[in-house]
Amino acid sequence: MNRYHGRVVAITGAAQGLGLAMATRFAAEGATVALADVNAPTLTDAVETIAHAHEAKLRTDVVDVTDSAQVNDWITGVTAALGRLDVLVNNAGIIRDNRVEDITDDDWHAVIDVSLTGGFHCARAAFGPMKRQGYGRIISFSSMSWRGNFGQTNYVAAKAGIVGMTRTLALEGARHGITANAIAPGLIDTPMLASMNGPARDKLTDKIPMRHTGRPEDIAEAAAFLASEAAGYITGIVLDVDGGISIGSSIR
Ligand SMILES: NC(=O)c1ccc[n+]([C@@H]2O[C@H](COP(=O)([O-])OP(=O)(O)OC[C@H]3O[C@@H](n4cnc5c(N)ncnc54)[C@H](O)[C@@H]3O)[C@@H](O)[C@H]2O)c1
């Protein structure tokens, strides 16, 4: 499949986990991929892995999405060097879980700043070039948690914020050929999931109707569809990719 030939895809948090899986998938489908991450060594490894597997055009930038100046420079640099910007994937996110009374100011701000404010910085910077092209796809990462989740007040606020932001970007982008959608993953095997408290992770896994966690490739598949030309009439949605966990209880 070469449906992304000639397209430029920019992904944040691309050094590992879902970001890396999506970068690999878009590269495999012919896209030029701009990978950004705050973690320079992991980013270098990631690009080597993709370049080894695919003859892809790749660009890497060390970017902290919480810093709007860095984000603006990144998007300007990508657009200038690669000629266009077709897809933005707002994937960078972190967790700092705790019960509400134990969430520190730092833990609150860190989580909101990376997921929500970072996503806003990137979307704002991407909107200009996408509008000028009359074409754009913005995919932002929410989570199954956006509806509420014990011990995640900061993360839930950020991920619910992503939903509101996405719906509004969809309205503002609609007349310019820009769609904006969110993906709400369930439990997917990445370093982030591995970093979760073990018993909590096991309890959650037990609730998945499909009885297993997802693979990063499951998310990459959804992103590759939502960001495609074929998905041009879909905007403002939250796509659950979660083995059914968001449906409700799974009695067995
Ligand atoms: N894995 C899951 O089960 C799951 C479930 C729901 C939602 N999500 C969401 O999917 C996204 C990706 O998750 P993951 O599991 O791949 O996480 P991960 O921790 O494995 O990878 C996240 C990447 O983001 C980068 N990053 C962190 N802060 C950054 C910053 N300030 N600027 C730029 N990059 C930064 C990290 O260096 C890392 O490479 C996140 O938004 C996460 O909240 C994941």
The ligand as a Gaussian input file, in Angstrom:
#p B3LYP/6-31G(d) Opt

LIG

0 1
 N       -0.663000       2.739000      26.047000
 C       -1.917000       2.847000      26.426000
 O       -2.511000       1.888000      26.944000
 C       -2.670000       4.145000      26.211000
 C       -4.033000       4.146000      26.530000
 C       -4.754000       5.305000      26.328000
 C       -4.138000       6.444000      25.812000
 N       -2.814000       6.426000      25.518000
 C       -2.229000       7.660000      25.000000
 O       -1.509000       7.387000      23.809000
 C       -0.380000       8.249000      23.718000
 C        0.884000       7.428000      23.560000
 O        1.012000       6.556000      24.660000
 P        2.167000       5.457000      24.807000
 O        1.569000       4.349000      25.553000
 O        2.797000       5.227000      23.486000
 O        3.162000       6.251000      25.779000
 P        4.736000       6.098000      25.993000
 O        5.034000       6.619000      27.349000
 O        5.171000       4.724000      25.666000
 O        5.350000       7.103000      24.892000
 C        5.096000       8.490000      24.982000
 C        6.159000       9.255000      24.229000
 O        5.891000      10.656000      24.432000
 C        7.123000      11.313000      24.665000
 N        6.913000      12.561000      25.415000
 C        6.626000      12.688000      26.727000
 N        6.583000      13.995000      27.057000
 C        6.856000      14.696000      25.918000
 C        6.961000      16.078000      25.625000
 N        6.804000      17.018000      26.574000
 N        7.234000      16.452000      24.356000
 C        7.426000      15.520000      23.381000
 N        7.361000      14.185000      23.612000
 C        7.067000      13.785000      24.873000
 C        7.945000      10.299000      25.471000
 O        9.332000      10.607000      25.451000
 C        7.587000       8.994000      24.775000
 O        8.472000       8.720000      23.706000
 C       -0.405000       9.107000      24.981000
 O       -1.039000      10.334000      24.718000
 C       -1.220000       8.270000      25.937000
 O       -1.821000       9.054000      26.935000
 C       -2.064000       5.294000      25.706000

